Amino acid sequence: QVQLVESGGGLVQAGGSLRLSCAASGRTGSYGTGWFRQAPGKEREFVAAISQAGGYTSYADSVRGRFTISRDNAKNIVYLHMNSLKPEDTAVYYCASSRTLGWPPGYDYWGQGTQVTVSS
């Protein structure tokens, strides 16, 4: 089993930046990994994804140009750099990883989430 732990959330003013981290541990690698978010009363939505080696990335239209996903496989950490944050970015952010290689990734393992709050 793979365990994923998100960190880096917090309160930030509109226009500010945050960096989220997703640390993976367990008996296997995390392979392809994505970030999702869920605002109160809303469905969970896709934010960004990155392939195991980092050669492929994908972004939701709502965050493209503002967010950047990256990874450090030596540390088993996937990052989400969030710039120019807007109040509508407020949500609990989750990372999720596939248990197999491939692109696009599946999402077999999920973290517990980290809260991001953007004030106006």
N, C-alpha and C positions, 0 to 999 in steps of 0.2 A: 504494500500500500504506500502511496505517496501522500505526504502531508504538505499542505501549502499554508503559509502564514503571511498575511498582508500586514504592512505597516506603512507609516508615513502620512496618514490622514490627519486632518485637523481643520481648524478654522482659518480662513484666508479671505481677504477682501477681494472684490471683483477686480480683475486685471492682474492679480497676483499669480504666483506659481507654487506648485507642490510637486514633490517626487514621491511616488508610491513604490514600494518594494514588495516583491513576492518571493519569499524564500521557500525552496523546496527541499524536503528531506524524505528519507524512506529507503526502501530497498531497490527502487528503480529511478531512472531519470525522469524528468518532467516532460521532455520532448516539446512538441508544439504547445504554446501557452497563449491564453487570451485574457483580456481584462473585460469585465462586465460591470454594469452599475445598476442600481435599483433605487429609485426615489420613493418616498413614502406614498403608498397608494397606487403605485405604478408597477408595470411589469419590468422584469429584468431585461436590459438591453445590452447588445454588443457594443464594445468600445474600440478595442484594438486586439490584434493577434500577431504573433511572431513565430516563425518556424524554429525548429530545434537549433539549427546552426546560425540563425539570424539573417539568412539570405532573403527571406520573404516576410513582408509585413502587410497588414491590412488594417484599415481604419474606417470607423463609421463616419459618414458625411458630416455629422455634427461636431466632430473633433478634429478632422483632418486639417493639418496646418497649425494646429494649436498643441496637440498631444504627440508625443513620440514614445514608441515602445522600443525597448532595447533589452539585451540580456548579457550577463556575464556567466558563462557556463562553468568557469573555474570555481565560482562561488555559488552556483546553482540559484542565482537570483535573476528575476525578470523585473525590469523597471518600467514605470509609466511616468514620464515627465509631462506635467500638465502646465501649460502656459496660458496667459490671457484668460484666466478662469472667469466664468460667468455664473450668476446665481443659479441658472438652470443646470449647471454641472453638479449641484448639490445632490448627493446620493451616497449610499453605501457601495463601495467599490470592491469587487471580488476578482480574484484571479482563478483561473481554471486551466488545467493541463490535460493533455492526452497521455494515455498509457502506451501508445504505439507511435512509431514514426509515420510521417506522412503530412501532406498539405492538401487542403486545409486541415487543421487539427480537429480532433474530437475533443470533447470536454468530459473526462472521466473523473477527475479529481477537482474539488473546489475548496477554497479557503473560507475562513469565517467572515471575512469582510473587514474593511476599515472605512470609517466615516469621513467624508469630505463635505465641509460646509463652506459655501461661498456667500459672503454677505454683500449686500448692495450698498 
